[in-house]
Amino acid sequence: MPDTKPSRTDLSRFLNPRGIAVVGVSSEPTRIGGQALKLLTDFGYQGRIYPVNPRYPEVHGLTCYPDLLAVPQPCDVALIALSAAQAAGAVEQAGRAGIPFALVLAGGYSETGVEGKALQEELVATARKANVRMVGPNCLGILNLKDNARIGFGGTAQLRTLVPGPMSMVTQSGGFGFGVVAVASYFGVGCNYAISSGNEADLTLLDWVADLIERPDVEIVVAFMEGVTDGRRLVEVGERALELGKPVLAWKVGNTAIGSRAATSHSARLTSGYELYRAAFRRGGLVEIRDVDDLVDIAKAFAIRKLPAGNRVGVATLSGGAGVLLADRCTESGLELPAFAEATTAKLRETLVSFASSANPVDATANGYNDNFASYGKAVQLVLADPNVDQVLARPPRGKSARVWSENLLKALEGVDKPVILQWPTSPDDNGDVISYLEKNGVPCILGAGRAVHALSVLTDFARKRRDFQQHGRRVLRRVIERQPLDLPAGAGTLGEHRSKQILQRYGVPVVSEKLLQPAEVEALTGAPFAFPLAVKIESADVPHKTEAGAVRLNVQDLAGLKAAAREVLSAAKKHSPGARIDGILVQEMATGTEVILGAVNDACFGPTIAFGLGGIFTELIKDVTHRFAPFDVEGAKEMIGEVKGAALFNGYRGRPARDIAALADTLARLSLLAFDHAERIAEIDVNPLFVSENGVTAADALIVLKA
């Protein structure tokens, strides 16, 4: 069935409706229909509430209506607390009543199997026919803490400790996600909106993220995801978030084989490989997080509303050990601890005791107890003012001096555009009032050295991407070759190596010199077609993995050896696959250089995706591979090359000559265009190995898999 999902809708009235109809309301507060009503009546919702249930004339003092057609206007949301079998009828009624949004709480749909999937398809068809946009099914609802509209059910939604704030969250697991909102609130990170997207029969996580980042009362969005069905849109949403300067904290689960199975059984949502999500998270304003600590720390860092101009960090502590630890973590995270300007160092020496360290990281020592840490406060201000420093990471004092020290710090920060993060030196209940005071005034206090540095590194990386976007805007693809027509056979199947290389050549990918001969032609040779040493392989689309079949011979040194090798690979191929079609014997020049692998996969979620990595043992042992979405140009390819751990090998290592990075980048860009231009037919491309030399690249083997 073709996708007829409506174009983007303004969801403002879904988040803050003028009226809500609770369909399936119950007078019992513990039942789902009763919880839904209680959340609206007891938490300050200012809109109109319309209980709907033909069994009751009124519920808790509110007029109860027999059906949605009897509900007065304005009513923007039908909150449907009915069984899976009854929900579609309520959605159909909502459409007839002019109610634009429905929230379906019940489970029992696609997550349960074939029958549930049929119910969900009926629900979607009904909603689209009725022109009703829908959240769910199988969800907990929507929390609008800013306007006191708690639309749904569940224990967490009933907590009075939930607080509004500039963060918003969309979660594919309502119970877990709403719990995270509660934890964030406890640690001082408020949330204006939280949406449990459930099975996403209509509105998806990405629909909501795209909506939320456009809202002026949202500064940061958290997306807890098991998977998305449109990976390219995930990338687009990330790019828009970067353009707006609003980070999207992407929390992806289901990344292991067991986790993926659990995610699928949870909501019948298939997910692509984790490595492709990580490739998406490197783009735009997407920031990967892995736990609630990341969420809290990073949200606090962005709450500063200041982005660093670079990666240079000034560190100030009262403990030498803490300074060393912070310096280690900064270096490991790609942050630089620069030398201070001479003037700064001189002033630090004047300010601190003689046995203090005035270098970066500053160790003011415990001598601060002797002057209520006034000298340490001055030292932090000197570090902050240093022209070589883009941001400051400091450990505040504790005890009775902490409040005065903090007040002086805030005064020093007035008019300063450099972010400051404090790594809290003790338990959070020690001077807890000072933590609250600092964080309310835009100075985050983070427990743990590693956590503080990680938050700072995320802020730094986002700032780098933001500067790049502001300087260059959205990238325009610079094609190295126009779309080339290909003569591809009909139907799905694997192409042989020789045919695969011919297709690569159409896009300008250099391949090894080779000749396809019949076995009789090899036996009749009086001289080799190329200079020795040579490679000899079977050519057969039915034997795609020639090495495993024993159908490859390398470094053949003479004519007799060539003929013997041809007989051997032919025999091995027939033994491995007795019914295989044999197209001939490939005789090739041997290539040399640094081995790399290139690949393309037309992923169901992300579309044509290119993989690049070092070949040989690097691929097998350390999986030194990176991914990027096609198409991209040479500049994108160079960035991709720099992402692998072994990138230094291409620049020359221990006296070895540098490899031709320009030719490698050109080849990667051409492969991406081939995969993208012919995505309707090409399922996979494997170029393994590609040899990178001082003066070019050569594909020694290739395989292309077609889809029907």
C-alpha positions in Angstrom: 0.0 0.0 0.0 1.5 3.4 -1.0 2.5 5.7 1.9 -0.1 8.5 1.9 1.0 10.1 5.2 0.0 13.7 5.4 2.6 16.4 5.1 3.9 18.1 8.3 1.2 19.3 10.6 1.3 22.1 13.2 1.3 20.1 16.4 0.8 23.0 18.8 -2.7 22.1 19.7 -1.6 18.5 20.3 0.9 19.8 22.9 -1.4 22.4 24.4 -5.0 21.7 23.5 -7.9 23.9 24.3 -10.0 20.9 25.2 -9.4 17.2 25.7 -11.9 14.4 25.5 -11.1 11.3 27.6 -12.7 8.4 25.8 -13.2 5.4 28.0 -13.0 7.5 31.2 -13.5 5.6 34.4 -14.7 6.8 37.9 -12.0 4.5 39.4 -8.8 6.5 39.7 -6.5 3.4 39.4 -7.8 2.4 36.0 -6.2 3.9 32.9 -9.3 5.9 32.0 -9.4 7.2 35.6 -5.7 8.0 35.7 -6.0 10.0 32.5 -8.8 12.1 34.0 -7.0 12.6 37.3 -3.9 13.9 35.6 -5.9 16.6 33.9 -8.1 17.6 36.9 -5.4 17.5 39.6 -2.4 19.1 37.9 -3.7 22.4 36.8 -4.7 21.8 33.2 -6.4 25.0 32.1 -8.3 23.7 29.1 -11.7 22.1 28.9 -12.1 18.4 30.0 -14.7 16.2 28.4 -15.2 12.7 29.9 -16.6 10.3 27.4 -18.3 7.1 28.4 -22.0 6.1 27.8 -22.1 4.4 31.2 -21.9 7.6 33.2 -23.9 10.9 33.2 -21.1 12.6 35.1 -17.7 11.7 36.5 -16.1 13.6 39.5 -18.4 16.5 38.9 -17.8 16.8 35.2 -20.5 16.2 32.6 -19.8 12.8 30.9 -20.7 12.5 27.2 -21.9 9.4 25.5 -19.6 9.7 22.5 -17.3 12.1 20.7 -20.0 13.5 18.5 -21.7 14.9 21.6 -18.6 16.7 22.9 -18.7 20.5 22.7 -16.0 22.5 20.9 -13.3 23.5 21.2 -11.8 20.0 21.6 -8.4 19.4 20.0 -7.4 16.0 21.4 -9.2 12.7 21.8 -7.4 10.7 24.5 -8.5 7.2 23.8 -8.3 4.8 26.8 -10.1 1.9 25.0 -9.0 -1.6 24.0 -7.2 -2.2 20.7 -10.4 -3.5 19.1 -12.4 -0.4 20.0 -9.9 2.4 19.3 -10.4 2.7 15.5 -14.1 3.4 16.0 -13.2 6.2 18.4 -10.7 7.7 15.9 -13.3 7.6 13.2 -15.7 9.5 15.5 -13.0 12.0 16.3 -12.7 12.8 12.6 -16.5 13.3 12.3 -16.5 15.5 15.4 -13.8 17.8 14.0 -11.2 16.7 16.6 -7.8 16.9 14.8 -5.6 14.8 17.1 -5.9 11.4 18.8 -3.7 9.7 21.4 -4.2 6.0 21.5 -2.9 4.4 24.7 -3.7 0.7 24.3 -1.2 -2.0 23.3 -2.1 -5.1 21.4 -1.1 -3.9 17.9 1.9 -4.6 15.7 4.1 -5.5 18.7 2.0 -8.6 19.3 2.1 -10.3 15.9 0.0 -10.8 12.8 -3.4 -10.1 14.3 -2.1 -7.0 16.0 -0.5 -5.8 12.9 -3.8 -6.0 11.0 -5.5 -4.0 13.8 -2.8 -1.3 13.5 -3.2 -1.1 9.7 -6.9 -0.7 10.2 -6.3 2.0 12.9 -3.9 3.9 10.5 -6.3 3.7 7.6 -9.1 5.0 9.7 -7.1 7.9 11.0 -6.0 9.0 7.5 -9.5 8.7 6.2 -10.8 10.8 9.1 -7.9 13.3 8.7 -6.8 12.8 12.3 -3.2 12.8 13.3 -2.3 10.3 15.9 0.2 9.4 18.6 0.5 5.7 19.5 -0.8 3.2 19.9 1.0 1.4 22.8 2.2 4.6 24.5 1.9 6.5 27.7 1.0 9.9 26.2 2.3 13.4 26.3 3.5 15.5 29.2 3.4 19.3 28.7 4.9 20.4 32.0 5.1 24.0 30.9 1.3 24.4 30.6 0.2 21.6 33.0 -1.2 19.4 30.3 -0.4 15.8 31.3 -2.2 13.8 28.6 -1.9 10.1 29.3 -1.4 7.8 32.2 1.3 6.1 34.4 2.9 6.5 37.7 5.7 8.8 36.7 3.2 11.2 35.1 1.7 11.7 38.5 4.9 12.9 40.2 4.7 16.5 41.4 8.5 16.7 41.3 8.5 17.0 37.5 9.5 20.5 36.5 9.4 22.4 33.2 12.6 23.6 31.5 14.3 24.2 28.1 14.8 20.5 27.5 12.2 18.3 25.7 12.2 14.5 25.1 10.7 12.1 22.6 10.9 8.5 23.6 10.0 5.2 21.9 9.8 3.7 25.4 7.3 5.7 27.4 7.9 4.1 30.8 11.6 4.4 30.6 11.6 7.9 29.0 9.2 9.4 31.4 11.4 8.0 34.2 14.4 9.8 32.7 12.4 13.0 32.7 11.9 12.5 36.5 15.6 11.8 37.1 16.6 14.9 35.1 14.2 17.0 37.1 15.8 15.7 40.3 19.2 16.9 39.1 17.9 20.3 38.1 17.2 19.7 34.3 13.6 20.7 33.6 11.6 19.4 30.6 8.8 21.4 28.9 7.5 18.5 26.7 7.9 14.7 26.8 6.2 12.6 24.2 5.8 8.8 24.3 5.6 7.9 20.6 4.7 4.2 21.1 4.3 2.1 17.9 4.4 5.3 15.7 1.6 4.2 13.5 1.3 7.8 12.4 3.4 10.5 14.1 6.9 9.3 14.6 9.8 10.2 16.8 11.3 12.2 14.0 8.1 14.1 13.3 8.2 15.2 17.0 11.9 16.1 17.0 11.4 18.1 13.8 8.6 20.0 15.5 10.2 20.5 18.9 13.5 22.0 17.6 11.5 24.8 15.9 9.8 25.8 19.1 11.3 28.9 20.9 10.7 27.3 24.3 12.8 24.3 23.5 16.6 24.6 23.5 17.7 20.9 23.6 15.9 17.7 22.5 16.5 14.2 23.8 15.5 11.4 21.4 15.4 7.9 23.0 15.2 5.5 20.1 15.1 1.8 19.4 15.2 2.5 15.6 13.8 4.8 12.9 12.5 3.9 9.5 13.9 6.8 7.6 17.6 7.3 8.4 18.0 10.0 5.8 15.4 12.1 7.6 17.3 11.6 10.9 20.3 13.2 9.2 18.2 16.0 7.8 16.7 16.7 11.2 20.2 16.8 12.7 21.3 19.3 10.1 18.3 21.5 10.8 19.1 21.3 14.5 22.6 22.5 13.9 21.3 25.3 11.8 19.1 26.4 14.7 21.9 25.9 17.2 19.9 23.3 19.1 21.5 20.0 20.0 19.5 16.7 19.7 20.8 14.2 22.2 20.4 10.9 20.4 20.1 7.9 22.8 20.1 4.7 20.7 19.4 1.3 22.2 19.1 -2.1 20.6 22.7 -2.0 19.4 23.7 -5.6 20.2 22.2 -8.7 18.7 20.2 -9.4 21.9 19.2 -5.8 22.3 18.1 -5.6 18.7 15.8 -8.6 19.2 14.4 -7.1 22.4 13.7 -3.8 20.6 11.9 -5.7 17.7 9.7 -7.6 20.1 9.0 -4.4 22.1 7.4 -2.5 19.2 7.9 -4.5 16.0 10.4 -1.9 14.9 13.3 -3.2 12.8 16.5 -1.3 13.2 19.6 -0.9 11.0 23.1 -1.6 12.2 24.4 0.5 15.1 27.4 1.6 13.0 25.0 3.5 10.6 23.3 5.3 13.4 26.7 6.3 14.7 27.6 7.7 11.3 24.3 9.7 11.4 25.1 11.0 14.9 28.4 12.4 13.7 26.4 14.7 11.4 24.7 18.0 12.1 23.4 18.8 15.6 23.0 15.2 16.7 24.9 14.2 19.8 25.1 10.6 20.9 24.5 9.8 24.6 24.6 6.5 26.3 23.0 7.0 29.7 21.1 9.4 31.9 24.3 10.8 33.4 25.3 12.0 29.9 21.9 13.5 29.4 22.0 15.5 32.6 25.6 16.6 32.3 25.4 17.6 28.6 22.0 19.4 29.1 23.6 21.4 31.9 26.5 22.3 29.7 24.3 23.6 26.9 22.2 25.5 29.4 25.2 27.9 29.8 24.1 29.2 26.4 27.7 29.9 25.5 29.8 28.0 22.9 33.6 27.9 23.0 35.5 29.5 20.2 37.9 26.5 20.1 39.1 23.4 22.0 41.6 25.1 24.3 40.8 24.6 28.0 42.1 26.3 31.1 42.0 24.1 34.2 42.2 25.4 37.7 42.1 23.3 40.9 43.0 23.3 44.5 44.4 19.8 44.2 47.4 18.7 42.2 45.9 15.2 41.7 42.6 16.6 40.5 44.5 18.8 38.0 46.4 15.9 36.6 43.2 13.8 36.3 41.4 16.6 34.5 44.4 17.2 32.2 44.5 13.4 31.3 40.8 13.3 30.5 40.9 16.5 28.5 43.8 15.2 26.3 42.0 11.9 25.8 38.9 13.7 24.7 40.7 15.9 22.1 40.8 19.0 24.2 44.0 21.0 24.4 45.6 22.5 27.5 47.6 25.4 26.1 50.4 27.3 27.8 49.1 30.5 29.3 50.2 33.8 28.0 53.3 35.2 29.7 51.3 38.0 31.3 48.8 35.5 32.7 51.5 33.3 34.2 53.2 36.3 35.8 50.0 37.5 37.4 49.3 33.9 38.7 52.7 33.8 40.3 51.9 37.1 42.0 48.5 35.9 43.1 49.3 32.4 44.4 51.7 31.1 47.0 55.2 30.2 45.8 54.7 26.5 46.0 51.5 26.6 43.8 51.6 25.7 40.1 51.0 28.6 37.8 51.0 26.4 34.6 48.0 24.8 33.0 46.5 23.0 34.9 46.7 25.5 37.8 47.2 23.9 41.3 46.4 26.7 43.8 46.9 24.2 46.7 45.0 24.1 49.9 46.5 27.4 50.9 43.1 28.9 49.9 41.9 28.1 53.4 44.1 30.9 54.6 42.3 33.7 52.7 38.9 32.2 52.2 39.9 31.2 48.7 40.1 34.8 47.5 43.4 34.2 45.8 42.0 31.1 44.1 39.0 33.1 42.9 41.4 35.6 41.4 43.4 32.8 39.8 40.3 31.4 38.1 39.5 34.9 36.7 43.0 35.2 35.3 42.7 31.8 33.6 39.3 32.9 32.2 40.8 36.1 30.8 43.8 34.4 29.2 43.7 34.9 25.4 44.9 31.3 24.8 41.9 29.8 26.6 38.5 29.2 25.0 36.8 27.7 28.1 37.5 27.0 31.7 37.1 23.8 33.8 37.6 24.5 37.5 37.0 22.8 40.9 35.3 25.1 43.4 36.1 25.2 47.1 33.7 23.8 49.6 32.6 24.9 53.0 31.6 28.3 54.3 33.6 30.2 51.7 31.9 28.4 48.7 29.0 30.9 48.5 31.1 34.1 48.5 33.6 32.5 46.0 30.7 31.6 43.7 29.2 35.1 43.9 32.5 36.6 42.9 32.8 34.0 40.0 29.4 35.1 38.7 30.4 38.7 38.8 33.5 37.9 36.8 31.5 36.0 34.2 29.3 39.1 33.4 29.9 40.0 29.8 32.3 37.0 29.2 31.4 34.7 26.3 33.5 31.8 27.4 31.8 28.8 29.0 32.8 27.7 32.5 32.0 24.2 33.9 32.7 23.4 37.6 33.7 19.9 38.5 32.1 19.5 41.9 34.7 18.4 44.4 32.5 16.6 47.0 29.1 15.1 47.5 26.2 16.9 45.9 24.5 17.5 49.3 27.7 19.3 50.6 27.0 22.9 49.8 23.9 21.8 47.8 22.5 25.3 48.1 25.6 26.6 46.3 25.1 24.1 43.5 21.5 25.3 43.0 22.7 29.0 43.1 25.4 28.4 40.5 23.3 26.3 38.1 20.3 28.8 38.3 22.9 31.4 37.1 24.3 29.3 34.2 27.3 27.6 35.8 26.9 23.8 35.7 28.3 21.8 38.5 29.1 18.2 37.4 30.2 15.3 39.5 33.2 13.3 38.4 36.2 14.5 36.4 35.4 12.3 33.4 31.8 13.4 33.3 32.7 17.1 33.4 35.3 16.7 30.6 32.9 14.7 28.5 30.3 17.4 28.8 32.9 20.0 27.8 34.1 18.0 24.9 30.5 17.6 23.6 30.0 21.4 23.9 33.3 21.9 22.0 32.5 19.5 19.2 29.0 21.0 18.7 30.6 24.5 18.6 33.1 23.3 16.0 30.3 22.0 13.8 28.2 25.1 14.3 31.1 27.3 13.3 31.7 25.2 10.2 28.0 25.5 9.3 27.9 29.2 9.8 31.0 29.6 7.6 30.0 27.3 4.8 26.3 26.7 5.2 24.7 23.5 3.9 27.2 21.7 1.8 26.6 21.6 -2.0 27.6 18.3 -3.6 30.5 18.7 -6.0 30.2 15.7 -8.3 33.4 14.3 -9.7 31.4 12.6 -12.5 27.9 12.9 -13.9 25.5 10.0 -13.7 26.5 7.3 -16.1 24.1 4.8 -17.8 24.8 1.2 -17.0 23.8 -1.9 -18.9 22.8 -4.2 -16.1 21.1 -7.6 -16.5 17.5 -7.9 -15.4 16.7 -9.4 -12.0 18.5 -9.9 -8.7 21.8 -11.6 -8.5 25.6 -11.3 -8.2 27.9 -10.1 -11.0 31.3 -11.7 -11.5 34.5 -9.8 -10.7 35.3 -8.9 -14.3 31.8 -7.4 -15.0 31.8 -5.7 -11.6 35.1 -4.0 -12.4 33.7 -2.8 -15.8 30.9 -1.1 -13.9 33.4 0.5 -11.5 35.4 1.8 -14.5 32.3 3.5 -15.9 32.5 5.7 -12.9 36.3 6.2 -13.2 37.4 3.9 -10.5 40.9 2.6 -11.4 41.1 -1.2 -11.6 43.9 -3.7 -12.1 44.8 -4.6 -15.7 43.3 -8.0 -16.5 42.2 -10.3 -19.3 39.4 -12.8 -19.3 40.4 -16.0 -21.1 38.7 -19.4 -21.7 40.6 -22.4 -20.2 41.6 -23.5 -23.7 43.0 -20.1 -24.5 45.1 -20.2 -21.4 46.5 -23.6 -22.4 47.3 -22.2 -25.9 49.3 -19.2 -24.5 52.8 -18.8 -25.7 53.4 -15.8 -23.6 51.7 -14.1 -20.7 49.3 -11.2 -21.4 51.1 -9.1 -18.7 54.5 -9.1 -16.9 54.9 -11.5 -14.1 54.0 -11.9 -11.3 50.4 -12.4 -12.0 47.1 -13.3 -10.3 44.9 -16.1 -11.6 41.2 -16.3 -10.6 38.0 -18.0 -11.6 35.4 -15.8 -13.2 31.9 -16.8 -12.1 28.9 -15.0 -10.7 28.0 -18.2 -8.9 31.3 -18.2 -7.0 31.3 -14.8 -5.4 33.8 -15.7 -2.6 36.6 -17.1 -4.7 39.2 -17.3 -1.9 37.0 -19.5 0.3 36.4 -21.7 -2.8 40.2 -22.0 -3.3 39.8 -20.4 -6.8 42.5 -17.8 -6.5 46.3 -18.0 -7.1 48.6 -15.1 -6.4 52.2 -14.2 -7.3 52.3 -16.6 -10.2 55.9 -16.4 -11.5 56.0 -17.9 -15.0 53.9 -19.3 -17.9 53.9 -22.9 -16.7 52.8 -21.7 -13.4 50.0 -19.6 -15.0 48.7 -22.6 -16.9 48.8 -24.8 -13.8 47.1 -22.1 -11.7 44.3 -21.9 -14.3 43.7 -25.6 -14.1 43.7 -25.5 -10.3 41.2 -22.6 -9.9 38.9 -24.2 -12.5 39.0 -27.5 -10.6 38.5 -25.9 -7.2 35.5 -23.8 -8.4 33.8 -26.9 -9.9 34.4 -28.8 -6.7 33.1 -26.0 -4.5 30.0 -25.3 -6.7 29.4 -28.1 -9.1 26.6 -26.3 -10.9 28.3 -22.9 -11.2 28.4 -21.1 -14.5 32.1 -20.6 -15.4 32.7 -17.5 -17.6 36.4 -18.1 -17.8 39.8 -17.5 -16.2 40.9 -14.0 -15.1 44.6 -13.2 -15.5 45.6 -10.0 -13.7 48.5 -7.9 -12.9 49.5 -7.9 -9.2 48.9 -4.6 -7.4 50.8 -3.3 -4.5 50.4 -0.6 -1.9 48.5 -0.2 1.4 45.4 -2.4 1.4 42.0 -0.8 2.1 38.4 -2.0 1.7 35.6 -0.1 0.1 32.0 -1.1 0.2 28.5 0.0 -0.4 25.2 -1.2 1.0 21.8 0.0 0.1 20.4 -0.1 3.6 16.6 -0.3 4.1 16.7 2.6 6.6 19.6 4.8 5.5 19.8 4.1 1.8 23.1 3.9 -0.1 25.9 3.9 2.5 29.6 3.7 1.9 32.0 1.8 4.2 35.8 2.5 4.2 38.5 0.9 6.3 42.0 -0.5 6.4 42.3 -3.9 4.9 43.9 -7.2 6.0 44.2 -7.8 9.7 43.0 -4.2 10.5 39.6 -5.2 9.2 39.4 -8.6 10.9 40.9 -7.8 14.3 40.2 -4.1 15.1 37.3 -3.4 12.7 38.8 -0.1 11.7 35.9 0.9 9.5 33.9 4.1 9.1 30.6 4.8 7.3 29.2 7.7 5.3 25.9 8.2 3.4 26.1 8.5 -0.3 26.5 10.7 -2.2 29.4 12.7 -1.1 32.2 14.6 -2.7 36.0 14.6 -2.4 36.0 16.8 0.7 33.5 14.5 2.4 35.7 11.5 1.4 38.8 13.1 2.9 36.9 13.6 6.2 35.9 9.9 6.0 39.5 8.8 5.5 40.5 10.8 8.6 37.9 9.0 10.7 39.7 5.6 10.7 42.1 4.9 13.5 44.9 4.1 11.1 44.6 7.3 9.1 48.2 8.2 10.0 49.4 5.3 7.7 48.4 7.3 4.7 50.6 10.2 5.6 53.8 8.2 5.8 54.8 6.2 8.8 58.3 5.3 10.1 60.0 6.3 6.9 57.4 4.8 4.6 56.3 7.1 1.7 52.9 8.9 2.0 50.0 7.3 0.2 48.0 9.1 -2.5 45.1 10.4 -0.3 43.8 12.6 -3.1 43.3 9.5 -5.4 41.8 7.5 -2.6 39.3 10.3 -1.8 38.4 10.7 -5.5 37.7 6.9 -5.7 35.5 7.0 -2.6 33.5 9.9 -4.0 33.1 8.1 -7.3 31.9 4.9 -5.5 29.4 6.9 -3.5 28.0 8.4 -6.8 27.7 5.0 -8.4 25.8 3.6 -5.4 23.5 6.6 -5.2 22.8 7.0 -8.9 21.8 3.4 -9.3 20.3 2.7 -5.9 17.2 1.3 -7.6 19.3 -1.7 -8.9 22.5 -2.0 -6.8 22.1 -3.7 -3.5 25.8 -4.1 -2.6 29.3 -3.2 -3.8 32.5 -4.8 -2.4 35.9 -3.5 -3.5 38.4 -5.6 -1.5 41.2 -5.0 -1.7 41.9 -1.6 -3.1 45.6 -0.8 -3.1 46.7 2.7 -2.3 50.2 3.5 -3.6 52.3 6.7 -3.7 50.8 7.6 -7.1 47.2 6.4 -7.3 44.9 3.5 -6.3 44.0 0.2 -7.9 41.0 -2.0 -7.3 42.3 -5.6 -7.3 38.9 -7.3 -6.7 35.3 -6.3 -6.8 31.8 -7.7 -6.4 28.4 -6.1 -7.2 25.1 -7.5 -6.1 22.0 -6.5 -7.9 18.4 -6.3 -6.7 15.4 -6.9 -8.9 
